[in-house]
């Protein structure tokens, strides 16, 4: 990277070695499509912001040089696992993955010789202080059933699948290929007929789902007041009427009509590389809000469970498995920001994005006028953002006056806290 002559043999050799590493390692360890075969270009012009082919990057590095500070190739597969798995393949060592999934499901807290033997001495000593489930409890029974299904072969003489790994494989196919529950049941019944005698296969979708639910793949359904006042959740789970407006809880899926919309809330893991963090397989569907017209400003009511979990992960954290290090670590989670359209921005922030003061950046200093003939609002005075000596500031041809003001003052965190400090007694709901 220090070469003045970028066409020298040593520099060209280094470029080719880098491209060999980048194209081979990143193609194996990421989800970049085989059809593009493009990787980030680390030249001084692109600075890893553009994906290009090997030939294009080669030309870039010769003409523009490489970013000198780019010494750890994090955008090109360094410190990433080398194994690539196809989307419908549990991969080699899937048995180890399944035992690890069971282990994670129970927070490494169930005392069981079969699992403890698989852990190295360092992990056992680290995890010895974690709580253990008492034998005979519901959690212990679930754990024992999962371990039994993980060890049990699909049928006598089968070395490829255990009962549990076979069901997980089928559910992976179901999810990836959008298979209906009815089709999944039909497939299970076909397997029961086709496999050798003694094959242990669930009879229908619901029996199979029970197995993966025990593994932690489940969701919690929470009833809500029809006026968005409250959730029937935690200490209010057994209430029959809303404690604020006295209406009943509702279930939009209970009737025959389907005139409702769905508002999804996703969590995106931002400490993954850029080419992975926005992939669907790495996004977490945290919440689904079914409503006829959307929760609007009362979305805060529905966000309570997610906010509570995020606060717990920030304050307490959770033991998490690091596949690259083959060990567990104590993970803490922070919410960095939200991504949403402009109307949803108003719902989340509490600042109206309509009429005179619609700009959440300018806030009270926003400049706008109402067009008398159209009845809509127009946001003017953008010249205040120009440099103070810009010629357009001194022109009266736009609105009949010159512009001497500077841009609106940026609101600080202290200013925002001052604005919202009196909102503690605010009541939610449409009534």
Secondary structure, DSSP 4 states (H G I P E B T S, - for coil): ---S-TTSHHHHHHHHHHHHHHHHHHHHHS---TTT--EE--BTTTTT-SEE-HHHHHHHHHHH-B-TT--S-GGGTTTS------TT---TTHHHHHHHHHHHHTTT----HHHHTTS-HHHHHHHTTS--PPTTSHHHHHHHHHHHHHHSBSSTT--S-BHHHHHHHHHHHHHHTT--HHHHHHHHHHHHHHSPTT----SSHHHHHHHHHHTT------EEETTSS-EE-GGGTT-SB-TTT-PBEE-TTSSS----EEEEEEEE-TTS-HHHHTSGGGEEEEEEEEESS--GGGHHHHHHHHHHHHHHHHHT-EEEEETTTTEEEEE----------HHHHHHHH----SSTT--TTTGGG--EEE-TTT--EEE--GGGGS-TT-GGGG--TTTSS-----PPPPPPHHHHHHHHTT-TT---S--
